[in-house]
């Protein structure tokens, strides 16, 4: 019986390893393809589009050179870091305060307010009304337009609210007995006991700000205020237009757009990927908040 069980377990483990290896390859190969493609010769890459890519076709830094030569790249990085830093501070402050207040059953009008908050997940004001509000508030072509219109994400608010609700009420009561007020309870109990959900929500907001380009396209008028993603989008569009012009004297200009797309993906993705490993240990615990009822 034990030998049969042991044999079955070995077969099951082998099948699992094979399936996970195949799945891992499917997930990893597109990333590998983009990295290899970004270092390939533009003309050679165009000849082998759609083929399996095991190594770069030749070796060229033409795509990265095109990206680096744009003087807006450093400015775009600085703008994105500004929007990311200020945005995270505003997002985490407003979201945590709102989530903590809504987690209290004794809060007045708690259910109606929660209903109005949840309503925004299904119905939004739309692009034009939102633009008019931003315009009337004087935030056009200003960094505030990149931060305050998205100060609170409803989904993130609900996740954090659920996390605060699961904290033992006895801890709050013990601090109230010692004379602590709600602000002290929030900063000394609720926040220190919620590192996982705070890290996950910060990651969600951080990725949003890093990848955000639509608000900048709508609200920014000065190119010096463009975030990195909008700068990279401009590089791609300008290069595609140059390619469509068919200027043969530019050599690889007609073909470089294939590798340029991969290079811009690498430039935009690598920084945020460097941050993820530091938050990975909190990620699984944070996303499971509210999944199990105690």
Backbone torsions as a table, in degrees:
resi	resn	phi	psi	omega
1	UNK	NA	-44.0	179.9
2	UNK	-65.9	-36.9	180.0
3	UNK	-67.0	-37.8	178.4
4	UNK	-65.9	-45.1	179.1
5	UNK	-61.2	-42.9	179.8
6	UNK	-62.8	-39.6	179.4
7	UNK	-66.1	-43.4	178.4
8	UNK	-61.8	-40.4	179.5
9	UNK	-64.9	-38.1	178.8
10	UNK	-66.1	-41.4	178.3
11	UNK	-64.9	-44.2	179.5
12	UNK	-61.8	-43.4	179.6
13	UNK	-65.0	-40.0	179.8
14	UNK	-63.7	-43.5	178.7
15	UNK	-63.4	-41.2	178.1
16	UNK	-60.6	-45.2	-179.4
17	UNK	-61.4	-42.9	-179.4
18	UNK	-64.9	-47.2	-178.9
19	UNK	-63.6	-42.3	179.5
20	UNK	-67.7	-35.4	177.2
21	UNK	-64.9	-43.0	177.7
22	UNK	-63.8	-45.4	-179.9
23	UNK	-63.4	-41.6	178.3
24	UNK	-63.2	-39.4	178.0
25	UNK	-64.5	-41.8	179.4
26	UNK	-61.2	-38.0	179.9
27	UNK	-75.5	-38.0	-173.1
28	UNK	-84.4	-29.3	-173.8
29	UNK	-62.5	-42.1	177.6
30	UNK	-57.2	-38.1	177.9
31	UNK	-66.7	-44.3	178.1
32	UNK	-61.6	-41.2	179.9
33	UNK	-61.3	-43.4	-179.8
34	UNK	-64.6	-43.0	179.9
35	UNK	-63.8	-47.8	179.8
36	UNK	-65.1	-39.7	-180.0
37	UNK	-65.2	-33.6	-178.7
38	UNK	-68.4	-22.9	179.1
39	UNK	-99.8	5.8	-177.5
40	UNK	-84.7	158.5	172.2
41	UNK	-66.3	129.5	-175.3
42	UNK	-54.7	-47.6	-177.5
43	UNK	-68.0	-39.0	178.2
44	UNK	-66.8	-37.9	179.6
45	UNK	-64.0	-38.4	179.2
46	UNK	-64.1	-30.9	-179.2
47	UNK	-74.0	-19.7	-174.2
48	UNK	-120.5	25.2	179.3
49	UNK	-61.8	131.3	179.1
50	UNK	91.4	-9.2	179.1
51	UNK	-88.1	162.0	177.3
52	UNK	-66.3	131.5	-175.8
53	UNK	-113.7	106.2	179.5
54	UNK	-94.1	-29.3	178.5
55	UNK	-151.6	164.2	-178.5
56	UNK	-61.0	142.6	173.0
57	UNK	-80.0	97.7	-171.1
58	UNK	74.3	-163.0	174.9
59	UNK	-146.4	127.3	-178.5
60	UNK	-151.5	141.2	174.6
61	UNK	-106.8	21.5	-176.6
62	UNK	-60.9	-40.2	-178.2
63	UNK	-66.7	-45.1	179.2
64	UNK	-67.3	-32.8	177.4
65	UNK	-65.1	-40.7	178.2
66	UNK	-62.9	-40.6	178.8
67	UNK	-67.7	-44.4	-175.4
68	UNK	-69.4	-28.9	-177.6
69	UNK	-72.3	-15.5	178.9
70	UNK	-75.1	120.3	-175.7
71	UNK	-68.0	-13.2	-178.7
72	UNK	-83.4	-10.4	-178.0
73	UNK	-62.0	-52.5	177.8
74	UNK	-59.6	-41.3	178.7
75	UNK	-64.6	-38.6	177.9
76	UNK	-63.2	-40.1	176.2
77	UNK	-62.6	-45.6	-180.0
78	UNK	-62.7	-43.5	178.9
79	UNK	-62.9	-43.1	179.9
80	UNK	-63.9	-41.5	177.9
81	UNK	-63.7	-37.1	176.6
82	UNK	-64.4	-50.1	-179.5
83	UNK	-63.7	-36.4	179.7
84	UNK	-67.4	-46.6	-177.4
85	UNK	-66.4	-53.3	179.8
86	UNK	-64.5	-40.9	179.9
87	UNK	-61.1	-43.4	179.0
88	UNK	-62.8	-41.9	179.0
89	UNK	-61.4	-46.9	179.8
90	UNK	-66.1	-45.4	-178.5
91	UNK	-60.4	-51.2	-175.6
92	UNK	-68.7	-35.0	179.1
93	UNK	-66.4	-53.6	-177.3
94	UNK	-67.6	-40.7	-178.2
95	UNK	-66.9	-44.4	-178.5
96	UNK	-68.2	-40.2	178.3
97	UNK	-64.9	-45.5	178.7
98	UNK	-64.7	-41.5	-179.8
99	UNK	-65.4	-40.6	179.9
100	UNK	-65.1	-44.0	179.9
101	UNK	-63.2	-43.3	-177.9
102	UNK	-74.6	-13.6	177.7
103	UNK	-80.8	-11.6	-178.0
104	UNK	-87.5	121.5	-179.3
105	UNK	-68.5	-19.6	-179.0
106	UNK	-87.0	-1.3	-178.4
107	UNK	-68.7	134.3	178.4
108	UNK	-68.3	138.0	178.3
109	UNK	58.3	30.0	-177.2
110	UNK	-61.3	-47.6	-177.4
111	UNK	-67.5	-45.2	176.1
112	UNK	-60.6	-39.2	179.1
113	UNK	-66.1	-41.9	178.7
114	UNK	-64.7	-34.8	177.2
115	UNK	-65.1	-42.5	178.6
116	UNK	-66.4	-38.4	178.3
117	UNK	-64.8	-45.5	-179.7
118	UNK	-66.2	-30.0	-179.1
119	UNK	-59.5	-33.2	-177.9
120	UNK	-69.7	-14.2	177.0
121	UNK	-73.1	-24.9	-175.8
122	UNK	-104.7	-27.9	-178.0
123	UNK	-135.4	127.3	178.1
124	UNK	-117.2	167.1	-179.0
125	UNK	-70.4	-24.3	-178.2
126	UNK	97.5	166.5	-174.4
127	UNK	-66.5	-46.7	-175.5
128	UNK	-67.6	-49.5	176.9
129	UNK	-59.2	-39.0	178.8
130	UNK	-64.4	-41.3	177.7
131	UNK	-61.7	-42.3	-179.5
132	UNK	-64.2	-37.4	177.3
133	UNK	-65.0	-47.0	178.8
134	UNK	-60.1	-40.3	179.8
135	UNK	-65.8	-44.4	-179.4
136	UNK	-66.1	-28.4	178.4
137	UNK	-82.9	-0.6	177.3
138	UNK	73.0	28.5	-176.9
139	UNK	-100.5	2.1	179.5
140	UNK	-64.3	135.5	-179.1
141	UNK	58.6	37.9	179.4
142	UNK	-137.8	150.1	-178.3
143	UNK	-60.9	-25.0	-179.4
144	UNK	-63.6	-26.6	179.2
145	UNK	-68.0	-20.0	179.9
146	UNK	-90.3	-6.6	-172.7
147	UNK	-119.1	-56.8	-168.2
148	UNK	-75.0	-34.0	177.4
149	UNK	-61.9	-22.2	179.2
150	UNK	-119.7	37.8	-175.7
151	UNK	-64.1	-34.9	-178.2
152	UNK	-130.8	126.2	172.3
153	UNK	-96.9	125.6	-173.9
154	UNK	-59.7	-43.4	-179.3
155	UNK	-60.9	-45.3	178.5
156	UNK	-64.2	-37.1	178.1
157	UNK	-62.1	-43.3	-179.2
158	UNK	-66.2	-40.9	177.9
159	UNK	-61.0	-46.8	-178.7
160	UNK	-68.5	-36.6	177.4
161	UNK	-61.5	-42.7	178.2
162	UNK	-62.8	-39.1	178.8
163	UNK	-63.2	-44.1	179.5
164	UNK	-66.4	-34.5	179.2
165	UNK	-65.7	-27.7	-177.4
166	UNK	-83.4	-7.8	176.5
167	UNK	-71.0	142.3	-178.3
168	UNK	-61.3	126.6	-179.9
169	UNK	-65.3	-24.4	-179.7
170	UNK	-61.4	-33.0	178.5
171	UNK	-65.2	-41.1	178.8
172	UNK	-66.1	-41.6	-178.3
173	UNK	-65.3	-38.5	-179.3
174	UNK	-64.5	-35.9	178.5
175	UNK	-74.6	-33.0	176.2
176	UNK	-64.7	-37.6	178.6
177	UNK	-64.0	-35.1	178.9
178	UNK	-79.3	3.7	176.9
179	UNK	94.7	9.7	-179.4
180	UNK	-77.6	144.4	175.4
181	UNK	-96.9	-178.8	-175.0
182	UNK	-64.9	-34.6	178.4
183	UNK	-64.3	-42.3	178.8
184	UNK	-66.6	-39.8	177.4
185	UNK	-62.3	-42.3	-178.8
186	UNK	-62.5	-48.4	-174.1
187	UNK	-81.6	-26.7	-174.4
188	UNK	-103.5	-14.2	-179.7
189	UNK	-124.4	-59.6	-173.5
190	UNK	-61.5	-49.0	-178.0
191	UNK	-68.4	-49.8	-179.3
192	UNK	-62.3	-27.3	-178.4
193	UNK	-89.3	5.8	-177.4
194	UNK	-127.1	45.8	-178.0
195	UNK	-66.4	-34.1	-176.4
196	UNK	-66.2	-50.9	-177.9
197	UNK	-68.3	-33.8	177.8
198	UNK	-65.0	-41.5	179.2
199	UNK	-65.4	-41.5	-179.5
200	UNK	-67.2	-44.8	179.4
201	UNK	-64.3	-39.7	176.9
202	UNK	-62.3	-38.2	177.2
203	UNK	-65.1	-44.2	177.9
204	UNK	-58.0	-49.4	-179.7
205	UNK	-65.8	-40.3	-179.2
206	UNK	-62.5	-44.3	178.1
207	UNK	-63.5	-39.7	178.4
208	UNK	-60.7	-48.9	-178.0
209	UNK	-66.4	-37.0	-178.8
210	UNK	-66.7	-38.7	-177.2
211	UNK	-90.7	-4.2	-172.6
212	UNK	-72.2	126.9	174.5
213	UNK	-135.5	-25.4	-178.8
214	UNK	-62.1	-47.3	177.2
215	UNK	-58.1	-39.0	179.1
216	UNK	-65.6	-39.2	179.2
217	UNK	-65.6	-32.4	-178.8
218	UNK	-81.0	-40.3	-167.8
219	UNK	-106.2	-20.8	-175.7
220	UNK	-92.0	134.0	178.6
221	UNK	-110.3	-28.9	-178.4
222	UNK	-94.6	128.3	-177.0
223	UNK	-63.3	-27.7	179.1
224	UNK	-67.0	-12.6	178.4
225	UNK	-98.7	1.2	-177.5
226	UNK	-66.9	137.7	170.9
227	UNK	-77.2	171.6	-175.7
228	UNK	-58.0	-43.9	-175.8
229	UNK	-62.2	-37.3	179.3
230	UNK	-72.5	-33.7	175.6
231	UNK	-64.6	-45.1	179.4
232	UNK	-64.5	-38.3	176.7
233	UNK	-62.1	-40.4	179.5
234	UNK	-64.7	-39.9	178.2
235	UNK	-60.9	-45.7	179.8
236	UNK	-62.1	-46.0	-178.3
237	UNK	-64.0	-45.5	179.9
238	UNK	-62.1	-39.5	-180.0
239	UNK	-68.8	-39.5	178.0
240	UNK	-63.6	-39.8	179.0
241	UNK	-65.8	-37.8	178.0
242	UNK	-65.5	-38.5	178.8
243	UNK	-65.4	-40.4	179.7
244	UNK	-65.7	-24.1	178.8
245	UNK	-70.9	-20.8	175.1
246	UNK	68.8	36.9	179.7
247	UNK	-80.6	99.0	-174.0
248	UNK	-67.7	-23.2	-178.2
249	UNK	-68.9	-15.2	179.9
250	UNK	-82.5	4.2	176.7
251	UNK	63.9	-109.9	-176.2
252	UNK	-78.8	-0.1	-176.7
253	UNK	-56.4	-33.9	-178.4
254	UNK	-71.0	-24.2	-173.5
255	UNK	-109.3	-16.3	-170.6
256	UNK	-67.0	-19.4	-177.5
257	UNK	-60.5	-28.3	179.5
258	UNK	-63.6	-47.1	-179.6
259	UNK	-82.1	-25.7	179.7
260	UNK	-63.0	-37.2	178.3
261	UNK	-61.2	-40.7	179.5
262	UNK	-68.8	-39.0	-179.8
263	UNK	-65.1	-40.6	179.0
264	UNK	-66.6	-34.2	176.5
265	UNK	-63.6	-43.8	179.6
266	UNK	-63.6	-46.6	-178.7
267	UNK	-60.6	-37.9	-176.7
268	UNK	-82.6	-22.9	-171.5
269	UNK	-97.9	-36.9	-173.5
270	UNK	-55.3	-46.4	-178.0
271	UNK	-59.1	-44.4	-178.0
272	UNK	-71.2	-28.7	177.0
273	UNK	-70.6	-27.4	178.2
274	UNK	-71.1	-24.5	-179.1
275	UNK	-82.5	-33.6	-172.6
276	UNK	-56.1	-43.5	-178.2
277	UNK	-56.5	-30.3	-178.8
278	UNK	-73.4	-20.8	-179.4
279	UNK	-106.0	-2.4	-173.6
280	UNK	-61.1	-36.9	-177.2
281	UNK	-65.4	-22.8	178.5
282	UNK	-92.4	-16.2	-167.5
283	UNK	-63.8	-52.3	-176.6
284	UNK	-62.7	-42.7	179.4
285	UNK	-65.2	-38.2	-178.3
286	UNK	-69.0	-42.2	-177.3
287	UNK	-73.8	-15.3	179.4
288	UNK	-89.1	2.9	-179.8
289	UNK	-59.7	127.0	177.7
290	UNK	86.1	-5.1	-178.5
291	UNK	-74.6	-27.3	-177.9
292	UNK	-120.4	124.2	178.3
293	UNK	-90.0	126.9	179.7
294	UNK	-86.5	NA	NA
